[in-house]
Amino acid sequence: MIRSGAAGLLADASVTPSASTPNPSPSPTAPGLPQLDLRIPTSAQEVSDTTRQAASWFDSHWQEWLASGVRIVFIVVLALVLRAMVRKLISQLIARMVKPGEGEDEPGRLGGLLANTGVVNPERRQQRSEAIGSVLRSVASFSILGTAALMVLSALGVNLAPLLASAGVAGVAIGFGARNLVTDFLSGVFMIMEDQYGVGDEIDTGVATGTVLEVGLRVTKLRGAGGEIWYIRNGEVKRIANMSQGWSTASVDVQVGYKEDLLRVEALIQETAEALAKEAPFDELVWAPFSILGVESVAVDSVVLRVEARTAPGKSLSVARALRQRLKVAFDQAGIKVKEEVAPVAADAGAAAGTATAGVVLTTASAASPGADPAPPSALADPNSPRYQATAPIPAPVKPVDDAAKAP
């Protein structure tokens, strides 16, 4: 109805051009657009013709404009709704992953994805879930909004082929130039998902050892034993030793004298270790009773016993130091020696004989140490041996005698 009314209006307003009035020459336009005369009309006839052409062009394209606008609005609204739904779904999924199961030893159906059997720490699990949820929500938003932007450009009539081709070439170039950045990012994501380490953990990455200060998607920050800060790229880490997950082992080597009664020593060590495990704050740090593994090594003057206990993660050194201190006090009170005294070596007999004689006296190793094995005989001691004869001086050559001197 609108189309027919506009056409009738234009038909009534139009006047048949006379033969004497020259028709304006059409100007080149883009395909699909009407040929409009962009010159300023100077007569009523030209104004009428220009108005009729503009109304005809508008009457034939307003439906396409309306359809394109509705399509763009629909795409934007759908993208926003889909983004909100995906973000809500990711949040619920992460919440179910963090939520423990009904039993203490059995995590939920989805809780196993973020539950680490060696670490029972709700705060740490919450930090991991927030990091993973943030990454997933960012990726989902970028994908949905990027796709919606391309669809809007297509609805506006923009040719996406050159744009996509340029984006592909730029992506390949950036991929070659930033491959280390992509490797660091992916390694960081998997480190967080697998809970390889977290803030506060004592780790050994091979290139540096220290306490984790910050875990990022690209770089991990450590505090070394000397106070230095290490920035380690996640893609460069090939192995990780985490000394703060699960539990640690406190190992102490106890040295006692060779002649000490080992049964008495073991009983004293066990009594001292049990008393330490009952004192505060070590009653919370020692997670399993101390066990004496036995004799670790035997020397001439001492014997080494090894004692071990399972402790809280990262507390093995403090427990071991406390046990050594208490064992020292217990050994002093019980009179247990940590090393036997060795008798001094006998005085050199050759030196004592040299004080009584005026000449130089040659002594042998057997005189200094009667219990020592005699030295092997020398090959030069036998005058008939080839080596002894080889050391003899070479005789001087005999001068030949002339025949004339021999004649009478």
Steps between C-alpha positions, in 0.01 A plus 500: 500500500779739580673415173187558289417825681847640444489402135161665446618815673798522272284433194268785587788740562687407187466700178568363157826649376483706186700425195691826527628429850832315484532192714792506749780259424521213752808484721687177561396336826563174679311194382156465651462874569277732294659739259454831681583840357715676758475839328305776672155514338421838340144443391180356639523209259848402619390528863206271426718246321760497775235462767335216313831315458592539868157382612519203263843401631388536861180308427698209355767479777329584828400138551861386464611760751234392746590134454873573549432702815280230646764238416776703668291557812414130512868400468610738777223395737560132431877539559445678832248241618724212393800658672308542826376139486847359430658703781228383740553140391877528550449645849268215598738242355796640693293512818413132461863415436605671823218355708620186684305180496285357774781281629835631614697255288273509193473832314193594302437386145658819367705578809777266388599745228623753755544278804860405573531188712823629652360838604187553707482880498168669416659845463755374251231315305293819495794698359551244225132502410492880477807503273363229271154661492647836407694348210199306370268800525749721314539245221122457469437876489769556238367219279133600520549876460754455221264278304215748554717788372577310180130423447411868548757605241360242260148636555623850417626374167871502581699241305664281762724303264789753496461554874515129581793449263692784662415367845627155399830636374540717809417203722768287336758778537409563862499126567857464376615809686315434827520122518684523833222718637237245393707219654529690830127570504396140436752368753364742760142389437588132543711572810202666665254230393725217618591683823871441452577776752338801662582815693703417810635167373869415519596376152808410300472581129850390408622852425388649834373389839285703734155593627229584246389861527277524194369259237412659168401365162838601355746548787545346847665710771718330765676624813838330538670394822725806485210743454536531123194497274492270199275557197462170318310459173253216520601365160862458614414275796570137409464347846366614837570361846239618749615465859175642645234261372379199695763435765876515557753265657732609779817288482769516772830307501614436860868421554612304809824342609602162365498332843160635610209264560273546199190367675545753779563775247188411297284498813630844597442637150145362493421648840638842402311501168170408665543779755564747217187388313287577809631854548346809343524603221652175375189302596331654192804478275583131552238296315641150563711345780877506470650178372860379531597348168821345635872529443578723203881472501787362712840662538811422706397726786123555454166357389224702327129430565222649286173632645205614287152641556219634280434869561286782368605625156794737518568433873747212473808718559365661816399163646841349415686789665291472817561125519878544464504755781310273739710197410816693583365583847384140555838356396684735736281396791532128417877518441479372141795594284456595139853387409760268651845631586779345293830410677796711384761339274820372669803727496748466223769251618750628248470855635562376860807309390630801310527704822738241645729470196699769326468363148204500273288191557273377224168370627246287325121520492476181703699656788260795514196276489574143615157378402525629143573271207866494384580684182554285190867423418673729253636366173821698557582304818623195304839562329427224249168648383489656153375832642792521741747424222337761279581766760874419487715775344598456137876420473722742313602391148849344466737695279637281212874435484698575176684213327815713482499541873473123544815438282837457687 
